[in-house]
Amino acid sequence: MAKERIILGIDPGTNIMGYGLIQQTGNKIHMITMGILKLSQYNNHALKLKKIFERTLAMVEEYQPDELAIEAPFYGKNVQSMLKLGRAQGVAMAAALYKDLPIFEYSPKKIKQSITGNGNASKEQVAGMLKSILNFKELPDKLDATDGLAAAVCHFFQGDNAATSAHYNNWSGFLKDHPERLKK
């Protein structure tokens, strides 16, 4: 029997969160949807985080994905930006964990490498390759949408290798692997 699953991919951000959903049937995939959540109109960081949580939760409830693939924050020189990005990623992950969705995290370089064969590819190169792979007509206005889609497609390409990487369905699973993190 062919493997079927829906993968939600998220490119977290505090101004724009990109997302994409794909459906896998056997060794074939097709795009369900992609889009962005615009957050730049909110001045309050906590409100942005709330909107990320709500939108991620709504997508999980609407599309019933089997797994979440999320882009990991990349190392940057601006510590404040890194903290905000990490919070955005954490809130999206918390929404998935709330619905018992397994989470798989990929570095930006890994996602680019997986889609284009080049870990230093531009957003435009990734988007162009996704357009070819998934046969959609037009690129979105904001390439954050294709970045979210790229996380989902990267996860599909990992196949059985993704199952051997660390992922967690809930907090107790995380604590089982990291008992030193539990405050006694």
C-alpha positions in Angstrom: 0.0 0.0 0.0 1.3 3.4 -0.9 2.3 5.7 1.9 0.0 8.7 2.3 0.7 11.7 4.5 0.2 15.5 4.6 3.2 17.6 5.6 2.9 21.2 6.9 6.1 23.2 6.3 6.7 26.5 8.1 9.3 29.2 7.6 8.9 31.1 10.9 9.3 34.9 11.1 8.1 37.8 13.2 7.1 39.9 10.3 6.1 37.2 7.8 5.6 33.5 8.5 5.6 31.4 5.3 3.8 28.1 5.1 3.1 25.3 2.6 1.2 22.0 2.7 1.9 19.1 0.5 0.3 15.7 0.2 2.4 12.6 -0.4 0.9 9.5 -2.1 3.6 6.9 -2.5 6.6 8.6 -4.0 4.6 11.5 -5.6 3.8 14.8 -4.0 1.4 17.6 -4.9 0.9 21.0 -3.3 -2.2 21.6 -1.3 -1.6 25.2 -0.5 1.0 27.8 0.4 0.8 31.3 1.8 2.0 33.8 4.3 0.9 35.2 7.6 1.6 39.0 7.6 2.6 40.2 11.1 4.2 43.5 10.4 1.1 45.5 11.2 1.3 44.4 14.9 3.7 46.4 17.1 3.5 44.1 20.0 5.8 41.1 19.9 3.6 39.0 22.2 0.6 39.7 19.9 2.7 38.5 16.9 3.5 35.3 18.8 -0.2 34.8 19.6 -1.1 35.2 15.9 1.6 32.6 14.9 0.2 30.1 17.4 -3.4 30.7 16.3 -2.6 30.4 12.6 -0.5 27.3 13.0 -3.2 25.7 15.2 -5.9 26.6 12.6 -3.9 25.0 9.8 -3.4 21.8 11.8 -7.1 21.7 12.5 -8.1 22.4 8.9 -5.7 20.3 7.0 -4.9 17.5 9.5 -1.2 17.2 8.6 0.7 14.1 9.8 4.0 16.0 10.4 5.4 19.5 10.7 8.7 20.4 9.0 10.0 23.7 10.3 13.0 25.8 9.3 15.5 26.2 12.2 16.6 29.7 13.1 20.0 30.5 11.5 22.9 32.0 13.4 23.1 35.8 12.9 25.0 38.6 14.4 21.9 40.4 15.8 21.1 38.6 19.1 17.7 40.4 19.5 16.6 39.2 16.0 17.7 35.7 16.8 15.7 35.7 20.1 12.6 36.9 18.3 13.0 34.4 15.5 13.5 31.6 18.0 10.3 32.6 19.9 8.4 32.6 16.6 9.7 29.1 15.8 8.9 27.9 19.4 5.3 29.2 19.3 4.7 27.4 15.9 6.2 24.2 17.4 4.1 24.5 20.6 0.9 24.7 18.5 1.9 21.5 16.7 2.8 19.8 19.9 -0.5 20.8 21.4 -2.1 18.7 18.6 0.4 15.8 19.0 2.0 16.5 15.7 5.5 15.2 15.2 8.0 18.0 14.5 11.1 17.8 12.2 13.5 20.7 12.1 15.8 21.5 9.2 18.5 24.2 8.8 18.1 26.7 6.0 21.2 25.3 4.3 19.7 21.7 4.5 16.4 22.9 3.0 18.2 24.7 0.1 20.5 21.8 -0.5 17.6 19.4 -0.6 15.5 21.4 -3.1 18.2 22.8 -5.4 21.3 20.8 -4.7 23.0 24.0 -3.5 23.0 24.9 0.2 23.7 28.5 -0.7 20.9 28.9 -3.2 18.8 32.1 -3.3 15.1 32.3 -2.4 14.4 32.8 -6.1 16.3 29.6 -7.0 14.4 27.6 -4.4 11.1 29.0 -5.5 11.9 28.3 -9.2 12.8 24.7 -8.4 9.7 24.2 -6.3 7.6 25.6 -9.2 9.2 22.9 -11.4 8.8 20.1 -8.9 5.2 20.8 -7.9 4.0 22.2 -11.3 2.3 25.4 -10.0 1.7 28.3 -12.4 2.8 31.4 -10.6 5.3 32.3 -7.9 3.7 34.1 -4.9 4.4 37.8 -4.3 6.3 36.9 -1.1 8.8 34.1 -1.3 8.4 33.4 2.4 5.5 31.2 1.1 7.8 29.1 -1.0 10.3 28.9 1.9 7.6 27.3 4.0 6.7 25.0 1.1 10.4 24.1 0.8 10.5 22.9 4.4 7.7 20.5 3.6 9.3 19.3 0.4 12.7 18.9 2.1 11.1 16.7 4.7 9.5 14.5 2.0 12.9 14.2 0.3 14.5 13.0 3.6 12.3 9.9 3.5 13.3 7.3 6.0 16.3 9.4 7.0 13.9 11.9 8.8 12.6 9.1 11.0 16.1 8.6 12.4 16.6 12.3 13.3 15.4 13.7 16.6 11.8 14.6 16.7 9.2 14.8 19.5 5.5 14.2 19.7 5.2 15.8 23.2 7.1 17.3 26.1 7.5 13.9 27.9 9.3 12.5 24.8 11.7 15.4 24.8 12.3 15.0 28.6 12.9 11.3 28.1 15.8 12.1 25.8 17.0 15.1 27.9 16.5 14.1 31.6 19.2 16.7 32.6 16.7 19.5 31.6 14.2 18.5 34.2 14.5 20.7 37.3 14.5 18.7 40.5 
